[in-house]
Amino acid sequence: MNKYDIVIIGAGPAGYAAAMRAVDFNKKVALIEKKQLGGAGIHHGALWSKTWWELSREAYSLRKHGEALSTEGVKFNYQKLRSEVRTAVQERMDQLDHHMRNINVSIEEDLFTYVRGNAKVTGTNTVEVSTFDGVEVLEADNIILATGSKPRMLPNLPIDEELVYTSDGLDKMEEFPRSMVIVGAGVIGCEFATIFSNFGHTKVHLIDKGDRILPFEDEDVVNVIEKNLEAKNVLIHRNSRLIDMKKENGMVVYTLEYTDGSKEVFRVEKALVSVGRIPSYENLFEDTLDIKIDQRGIIDDLTQTSIPNIYAVGDITADISLVNVAELEGRYAIERIFGEPERPLIYENISTIMFLSPEVAGVGMNEIQAQQAGHEYKIVSLDYSCIPRAIAMRNTQGFFKILVTNDEKQQILGMRVVGEHASSAIQAVALLISMDKGIKELAELIHPHPSIIEGIQECGRMLLGKSLLKPSVLRHAMVCKTYKGGKYQDIQCN
């Protein structure tokens, strides 16, 4: 029986990050993976889908500027596009594989072992791995569970990954469908609606049980996204409930029931079921092990499960399901096991991005969350039309929005950015939130010119009453107001 300081099950973002952090502590570590190195984050999630998004964004730009660029009527080859996406995935996987297989050489110690196989925790200190060569038992002082998640299935839907797909099976698609319905108007569903509508080959239907998509996001953000999707001929089924879906003569036939009781039947070529993901822990450990679980996943206390030497990180837990959070938790678990974490595990300054049209980035609270938490706050909003870089890009659709406490300190609660380069605009605010700083530091930062992030500085100046452009003049593009007592009230920012 091989003995390790730590055995990690799952080589996705959380498990890989944990393994490499364990090497930093000079600990003997075994990393086990039954499928593909990199997990869903590379093969079906962030890298894979965002490569598709980047290609679709370029495609839409060619379509949008067709007359100026002489690209009118351009068509896109699905097979070649898919090949490009697969190449991107393979590049990242090859890099991780090369790094992993040479890590022992670089540190001149035999600390790291990679095992391909199906793992099961059989005791508090033992992991059984079924490999091509048989069964191997590993002994470990500590164990980390990092087996990720899988698409949530809906009963009575004919998911076959041929006509009706999940995001994990979508790579099997061979051509752009002429029509497609997406079940679920959350982040993943809206991202794929954006991707397919950008190419212009597919009539996209998007089923939304509420009166608007992305129900967790602020209304002003959603309005921009909905407007753009519908401009690309996306049909949003609002206030609708899917009551039936079946395959019929090579087509997908689905029936919707609306809140007014009426029903309607639609026929499309393909369907994508995108109703979230659930933690993957079937047959991961013996039933005799008292690992606490609820409907959201394995219950953990700052990555530690109900068994003291067994930890859970990434999508398998009830925490936030993001690649950056998974890596953070994996590293934190190792630091907690073998040392003292350099900083607490907090989620308040987690940066997020939704790859929509345009992209949406955020950090901290949005208005929905701030109101649910009982905050009274100030809010400033600056339209992209006030930003020289956006004007130069010929794309002024979007805005910055910053929330701060309604007091002298004006502590930053959160920010949302909608528009081009949104993802590059949030890191300074994330840092200030983690440092418990106010708006003054933000207003005094010097940003490069011309850049989109100059909008952050102008928002800070608005809150301090010293903005370059005055809200009292540009009322359509600059907003200052408070939320207090359940009501909004306009305020002077200059």
Secondary structure, DSSP 4 states (H G I P E B T S, - for coil): -EEEEEEEE--SHHHHHHHHHHHHTT--EEEEESS-TTHHHHHTSHHHHHHHHHHHHHHHHHHHTHHHHT-TT----HHHHHHHHHHHHHHHHHHHHHHHHTHHHHHTS--EEEEESEEEEEETTEEEEEETTEEEEEEEEEEEE---EEEPP-TT----SSSEE-TTTGGG--S--SEEEEE--SHHHHHHHHHHHHHTS-EEEEE-SSSSSSTTS-HHHHHHHHHHHHHTT-EEETTEEEEEEEEETTEEEEEEEETTS-EEEEEESEEEE-S-EEE--TTSB-TTS---EETTEE--BTTB-SSTTEEE-GGGBSS---HHHHHHHHHHHHHHHHS--SS----TT-EEEE-SSS-EEEEE--HHHHHHTT--EEEEEEEGGG-HHHHHTT----EEEEEEESSSS-BEEEEEEESTTGGGGSHHHHHHHHTT-BHHHHHHPPPPSS-TTHHHHHHHHHHTT--SS-TTT-TTTEEEEEEETTEEEE----
